[in-house]
């Protein structure tokens, strides 16, 4: 089968020509899936063994000045009940997470101007001081280069900012006019230049996404060379303009995870909550397709239901401890284990990091 040879070629060269990516994406079949996933697992195992890294996700604000058409916490959703966590509450989440074995904290939120550079720097510094052996990942959307620099200097190590779509027209269909792909890309290049481990990514099956768009996403990912890639299926939220759009599929998401593992053998690749939301075994299947990170929720139980980016999001009722042991059990069943480690990208693992002796 010709497409199988494309998978071999992808593994060998870690990239393909655009028309080859297109051919691969247009010829998905169960047989091809098995072949791709087996190769992806092999590459994942060679780099990270059977370890899966856990990241404690702290969703610290759902206020947002943006109005992304897909997102449940968009500014114009008047039905969202808004909340903010202060520094003390965030530190409590970290403490609970630390005791459960988390060594990376991901602070994610809407683009909330309440968290000025000064406020955010104070939060990052407090986490850095309190948890010197942990990595701090930020996911706060678009900020100025000076802001990214200040947060890096305060002790942040990683930054997640999905590019959402590498095609400017498609990007414009997903976002309000004020947001542009050019700005988003600039942010990603700034973050990388400053020295963050950077994550880009996109939603699979977002409205109006074509195969050609996905090819552009893959080419952009290769060009950026991120340390992390976050992809998950688009899932409609009932209070957004995309309420009646179809969700992305499990199969397409798994297929892309496998491809990304072969493109970037050392990449940190989460099996996302959205993947677990569209299918009960979605995250396990994601790991078996080449992913090696899971991000259980560490947000306080009282606010979890309010960080609703899409409908039916899972893990909104659990205690942090339950999420941790649930993940442990799920991974063990498929032959993987939770690693209690920062889980940095391999390229920086040998270098000393701030806060470590
Ligand atoms: N404000 C931050 C965090 C955004 S939420 C930022 O701009 O980066 C994190 C990610 O959730 C987004 O990048 C988006 O890709 C994803 N997301 C938002 N709405 C979604 C939906 N309806 N379905 C699936 N994923 C969604």
Boltz pocket constraint, residues with backbone or C-beta under 6 A from the ligand:
constraints:
  - pocket:
      binder: B
      contacts: [[A, 70], [A, 71], [A, 72], [A, 108], [A, 109], [A, 110], [A, 111], [A, 139], [A, 140], [A, 141], [A, 142], [A, 160], [A, 161], [A, 162], [A, 164], [A, 201], [A, 202], [A, 203], [A, 232], [A, 233], [A, 234], [A, 235], [A, 236], [A, 237], [A, 274], [A, 309], [A, 310], [A, 311]]
      max_distance: 6.0
